[in-house]
Amino acid sequence: MLTRVREMEDRYDELTRVLAGLDEAISEYKDYKSDLMALKEYMESGQWKKDYEADEAGLIPKDMKRGVLSEDGLYDLLQGADKILKLAREVLSE
């Protein structure tokens, strides 16, 4: 009996920690969802490609931060967000 209670207490503590982190992450995502949508629109509209080509042509200063124009960076970010959101929907529907 004591072993079982200790085991369940450990599970309770761990799940409490995980759910608190998940709640915090969801709240933070809500704050940045519009940023995600803006970046997705930027890439899908073709403006990203124009800006990328301008960077390749040397029209954007080399000392300007432009990680968003890396060939795979924005795509990978958006794919990662889609993957996480899809997984969250799957978990919630179980």
Backbone as JSON Lines, residues from 0, in Angstrom:
{"i":0,"aa":"M","n":[0.82,-1.18,0.0],"ca":[0.0,0.0,0.0],"c":[0.88,1.27,0.0]}
{"i":1,"aa":"L","n":[1.87,1.34,0.86],"ca":[2.74,2.51,0.93],"c":[3.5,2.73,-0.38]}
{"i":2,"aa":"T","n":[3.96,1.63,-0.97],"ca":[4.67,1.71,-2.25],"c":[3.76,2.29,-3.32]}
{"i":3,"aa":"R","n":[2.53,1.84,-3.35],"ca":[1.56,2.32,-4.34],"c":[1.29,3.82,-4.15]}
{"i":4,"aa":"V","n":[1.09,4.23,-2.9],"ca":[0.82,5.64,-2.63],"c":[2.02,6.5,-3.03]}
{"i":5,"aa":"R","n":[3.24,6.03,-2.73],"ca":[4.44,6.78,-3.14],"c":[4.53,6.89,-4.66]}
{"i":6,"aa":"E","n":[4.25,5.78,-5.34],"ca":[4.3,5.77,-6.81],"c":[3.26,6.74,-7.38]}
{"i":7,"aa":"M","n":[2.06,6.71,-6.85],"ca":[1.02,7.6,-7.34],"c":[1.34,9.06,-7.0]}
{"i":8,"aa":"E","n":[1.95,9.29,-5.85],"ca":[2.36,10.64,-5.47],"c":[3.42,11.16,-6.44]}
{"i":9,"aa":"D","n":[4.36,10.31,-6.83],"ca":[5.38,10.7,-7.81],"c":[4.74,11.05,-9.15]}
{"i":10,"aa":"R","n":[3.79,10.25,-9.58],"ca":[3.09,10.53,-10.83],"c":[2.31,11.83,-10.74]}
{"i":11,"aa":"Y","n":[1.66,12.03,-9.61],"ca":[0.9,13.25,-9.37],"c":[1.8,14.48,-9.45]}
{"i":12,"aa":"D","n":[2.93,14.4,-8.76],"ca":[3.88,15.54,-8.76],"c":[4.39,15.83,-10.16]}
{"i":13,"aa":"E","n":[4.77,14.8,-10.88],"ca":[5.33,14.98,-12.23],"c":[4.28,15.54,-13.18]}
{"i":14,"aa":"L","n":[3.08,15.02,-13.13],"ca":[2.02,15.51,-14.01],"c":[1.63,16.94,-13.65]}
{"i":15,"aa":"T","n":[1.64,17.27,-12.38],"ca":[1.37,18.64,-11.96],"c":[2.4,19.59,-12.57]}
{"i":16,"aa":"R","n":[3.67,19.2,-12.56],"ca":[4.75,20.0,-13.13],"c":[4.57,20.14,-14.65]}
{"i":17,"aa":"V","n":[4.3,19.04,-15.32],"ca":[4.15,19.05,-16.78],"c":[2.96,19.9,-17.2]}
{"i":18,"aa":"L","n":[1.84,19.75,-16.53],"ca":[0.65,20.5,-16.89],"c":[0.82,22.0,-16.63]}
{"i":19,"aa":"A","n":[1.54,22.35,-15.57],"ca":[1.81,23.77,-15.3],"c":[2.65,24.36,-16.44]}
{"i":20,"aa":"G","n":[3.65,23.6,-16.89],"ca":[4.48,24.06,-18.01],"c":[3.68,24.17,-19.29]}
{"i":21,"aa":"L","n":[2.79,23.21,-19.51],"ca":[1.96,23.24,-20.72],"c":[1.0,24.42,-20.68]}
{"i":22,"aa":"D","n":[0.42,24.68,-19.53],"ca":[-0.48,25.82,-19.39],"c":[0.26,27.13,-19.68]}
{"i":23,"aa":"E","n":[1.46,27.23,-19.16],"ca":[2.27,28.43,-19.4],"c":[2.61,28.56,-20.88]}
{"i":24,"aa":"A","n":[2.96,27.45,-21.51],"ca":[3.3,27.48,-22.94],"c":[2.1,27.87,-23.79]}
{"i":25,"aa":"I","n":[0.93,27.36,-23.46],"ca":[-0.28,27.69,-24.21],"c":[-0.61,29.17,-24.05]}
{"i":26,"aa":"S","n":[-0.48,29.68,-22.85],"ca":[-0.74,31.1,-22.62],"c":[0.23,31.96,-23.42]}
{"i":27,"aa":"E","n":[1.48,31.57,-23.43],"ca":[2.48,32.32,-24.19],"c":[2.21,32.23,-25.69]}
{"i":28,"aa":"Y","n":[1.82,31.05,-26.16],"ca":[1.49,30.89,-27.58],"c":[0.35,31.83,-27.98]}
{"i":29,"aa":"K","n":[-0.66,31.93,-27.12],"ca":[-1.79,32.82,-27.43],"c":[-1.31,34.25,-27.63]}
{"i":30,"aa":"D","n":[-0.31,34.66,-26.84],"ca":[0.23,36.01,-26.96],"c":[0.96,36.22,-28.29]}
{"i":31,"aa":"Y","n":[1.49,35.15,-28.87],"ca":[2.31,35.25,-30.08],"c":[1.65,34.66,-31.32]}
{"i":32,"aa":"K","n":[0.42,34.21,-31.2],"ca":[-0.26,33.59,-32.34],"c":[-0.33,34.54,-33.53]}
{"i":33,"aa":"S","n":[-0.58,35.82,-33.28],"ca":[-0.66,36.78,-34.39],"c":[0.69,36.91,-35.09]}
{"i":34,"aa":"D","n":[1.79,36.76,-34.34],"ca":[3.11,36.79,-34.96],"c":[3.31,35.59,-35.88]}
{"i":35,"aa":"L","n":[2.85,34.44,-35.43],"ca":[2.94,33.23,-36.25],"c":[2.14,33.41,-37.54]}
{"i":36,"aa":"M","n":[0.94,33.95,-37.42],"ca":[0.1,34.16,-38.6],"c":[0.74,35.18,-39.56]}
{"i":37,"aa":"A","n":[1.34,36.23,-39.0],"ca":[1.99,37.24,-39.84],"c":[3.18,36.64,-40.59]}
{"i":38,"aa":"L","n":[3.97,35.81,-39.91],"ca":[5.11,35.17,-40.57],"c":[4.65,34.2,-41.65]}
{"i":39,"aa":"K","n":[3.57,33.48,-41.38],"ca":[3.03,32.54,-42.37],"c":[2.55,33.3,-43.6]}
{"i":40,"aa":"E","n":[1.85,34.39,-43.4],"ca":[1.38,35.22,-44.51],"c":[2.56,35.8,-45.29]}
{"i":41,"aa":"Y","n":[3.59,36.24,-44.57],"ca":[4.8,36.79,-45.19],"c":[5.42,35.78,-46.15]}
{"i":42,"aa":"M","n":[5.51,34.55,-45.7],"ca":[6.13,33.53,-46.54],"c":[5.22,33.15,-47.72]}
{"i":43,"aa":"E","n":[3.93,32.97,-47.44],"ca":[3.01,32.5,-48.47],"c":[2.67,33.57,-49.51]}
{"i":44,"aa":"S","n":[2.79,34.85,-49.14],"ca":[2.42,35.93,-50.05],"c":[3.43,36.15,-51.17]}
{"i":45,"aa":"G","n":[4.61,35.61,-51.03],"ca":[5.65,35.85,-52.02],"c":[6.58,37.0,-51.64]}
{"i":46,"aa":"Q","n":[6.19,37.77,-50.62],"ca":[7.04,38.88,-50.2],"c":[8.35,38.37,-49.63]}
{"i":47,"aa":"W","n":[8.33,37.23,-48.94],"ca":[9.56,36.65,-48.4],"c":[10.55,36.4,-49.54]}
{"i":48,"aa":"K","n":[10.07,35.82,-50.61],"ca":[10.93,35.51,-51.76],"c":[11.56,36.78,-52.33]}
{"i":49,"aa":"K","n":[10.77,37.84,-52.44],"ca":[11.3,39.11,-52.94],"c":[12.37,39.66,-52.01]}
{"i":50,"aa":"D","n":[12.11,39.58,-50.7],"ca":[13.09,40.07,-49.73],"c":[14.35,39.21,-49.74]}
{"i":51,"aa":"Y","n":[14.18,37.91,-49.9],"ca":[15.31,36.99,-50.0],"c":[16.17,37.35,-51.21]}
{"i":52,"aa":"E","n":[15.52,37.57,-52.34],"ca":[16.25,37.92,-53.56],"c":[16.95,39.27,-53.41]}
{"i":53,"aa":"A","n":[16.32,40.2,-52.72],"ca":[16.96,41.5,-52.47],"c":[18.19,41.32,-51.6]}
{"i":54,"aa":"D","n":[18.11,40.44,-50.63],"ca":[19.27,40.15,-49.77],"c":[20.39,39.52,-50.59]}
{"i":55,"aa":"E","n":[20.03,38.57,-51.43],"ca":[21.03,37.92,-52.29],"c":[21.7,38.92,-53.23]}
{"i":56,"aa":"A","n":[20.95,39.94,-53.63],"ca":[21.49,40.97,-54.54],"c":[22.28,42.03,-53.79]}
{"i":57,"aa":"G","n":[22.38,41.89,-52.46],"ca":[23.15,42.84,-51.67],"c":[22.42,44.13,-51.33]}
{"i":58,"aa":"L","n":[21.11,44.13,-51.46],"ca":[20.32,45.33,-51.21],"c":[19.96,45.51,-49.73]}
{"i":59,"aa":"I","n":[20.22,44.5,-48.93],"ca":[19.98,44.6,-47.49],"c":[21.34,44.62,-46.81]}
{"i":60,"aa":"P","n":[21.56,45.6,-45.93],"ca":[22.88,45.72,-45.29],"c":[23.29,44.43,-44.56]}
{"i":61,"aa":"K","n":[24.56,44.09,-44.72],"ca":[25.08,42.86,-44.11],"c":[25.06,42.92,-42.58]}
{"i":62,"aa":"D","n":[25.06,44.13,-42.01],"ca":[25.05,44.24,-40.55],"c":[23.63,44.23,-39.97]}
{"i":63,"aa":"M","n":[22.61,44.1,-40.84],"ca":[21.22,44.04,-40.39],"c":[20.86,42.6,-40.06]}
{"i":64,"aa":"K","n":[20.24,42.38,-38.93],"ca":[19.79,41.04,-38.58],"c":[18.72,40.61,-39.58]}
{"i":65,"aa":"R","n":[18.9,39.44,-40.17],"ca":[17.97,38.98,-41.21],"c":[17.85,37.46,-41.22]}
{"i":66,"aa":"G","n":[17.8,36.89,-40.03],"ca":[17.63,35.44,-39.91],"c":[16.36,34.93,-40.56]}
{"i":67,"aa":"V","n":[15.35,35.79,-40.62],"ca":[14.08,35.4,-41.24],"c":[14.27,35.11,-42.73]}
{"i":68,"aa":"L","n":[15.37,35.59,-43.29],"ca":[15.62,35.37,-44.72],"c":[16.5,34.16,-45.0]}
{"i":69,"aa":"S","n":[16.89,33.44,-43.94],"ca":[17.67,32.22,-44.2],"c":[16.81,31.26,-45.01]}
{"i":70,"aa":"E","n":[17.45,30.48,-45.86],"ca":[16.69,29.64,-46.78],"c":[15.73,28.68,-46.09]}
{"i":71,"aa":"D","n":[16.12,28.13,-44.95],"ca":[15.27,27.15,-44.29],"c":[14.7,27.62,-42.96]}
{"i":72,"aa":"G","n":[15.2,28.71,-42.42],"ca":[14.81,29.12,-41.07],"c":[13.33,29.34,-40.88]}
{"i":73,"aa":"L","n":[12.73,30.19,-41.69],"ca":[11.3,30.5,-41.54],"c":[10.45,29.28,-41.85]}
{"i":74,"aa":"Y","n":[10.79,28.56,-42.89],"ca":[10.05,27.34,-43.25],"c":[10.09,26.35,-42.09]}
{"i":75,"aa":"D","n":[11.27,26.13,-41.53],"ca":[11.4,25.18,-40.42],"c":[10.61,25.64,-39.2]}
{"i":76,"aa":"L","n":[10.63,26.94,-38.92],"ca":[9.85,27.47,-37.8],"c":[8.36,27.21,-37.99]}
{"i":77,"aa":"L","n":[7.86,27.5,-39.18],"ca":[6.44,27.31,-39.44],"c":[6.06,25.84,-39.44]}
{"i":78,"aa":"Q","n":[6.92,24.99,-39.99],"ca":[6.64,23.55,-39.97],"c":[6.66,23.02,-38.55]}
{"i":79,"aa":"G","n":[7.6,23.49,-37.74],"ca":[7.66,23.08,-36.34],"c":[6.42,23.49,-35.58]}
{"i":80,"aa":"A","n":[5.93,24.7,-35.82],"ca":[4.7,25.17,-35.17],"c":[3.52,24.31,-35.6]}
{"i":81,"aa":"D","n":[3.42,24.02,-36.89],"ca":[2.33,23.17,-37.37],"c":[2.38,21.78,-36.74]}
{"i":82,"aa":"K","n":[3.57,21.22,-36.63],"ca":[3.74,19.89,-36.04],"c":[3.29,19.88,-34.58]}
{"i":83,"aa":"I","n":[3.71,20.89,-33.82],"ca":[3.35,20.96,-32.41],"c":[1.84,21.16,-32.24]}
{"i":84,"aa":"L","n":[1.25,22.03,-33.05],"ca":[-0.19,22.27,-32.95],"c":[-0.99,21.03,-33.34]}
{"i":85,"aa":"K","n":[-0.52,20.32,-34.35],"ca":[-1.19,19.07,-34.76],"c":[-1.11,18.04,-33.63]}
{"i":86,"aa":"L","n":[0.05,17.91,-33.02],"ca":[0.22,16.98,-31.92],"c":[-0.69,17.37,-30.75]}
{"i":87,"aa":"A","n":[-0.79,18.66,-30.45],"ca":[-1.65,19.12,-29.35],"c":[-3.1,18.75,-29.63]}
{"i":88,"aa":"R","n":[-3.54,18.94,-30.88],"ca":[-4.92,18.57,-31.24],"c":[-5.15,17.07,-31.07]}
{"i":89,"aa":"E","n":[-4.18,16.26,-31.5],"ca":[-4.29,14.81,-31.36],"c":[-4.39,14.4,-29.89]}
{"i":90,"aa":"V","n":[-3.54,14.99,-29.07],"ca":[-3.54,14.66,-27.64],"c":[-4.87,15.05,-27.0]}
{"i":91,"aa":"L","n":[-5.37,16.2,-27.36],"ca":[-6.63,16.69,-26.77],"c":[-7.83,15.88,-27.23]}
{"i":92,"aa":"S","n":[-7.74,15.25,-28.39],"ca":[-8.88,14.47,-28.89],"c":[-8.87,13.02,-28.41]}
{"i":93,"aa":"E","n":[-7.82,12.63,-27.7],"ca":[-7.74,11.25,-27.19],"c":[-8.69,11.04,-26.04]}
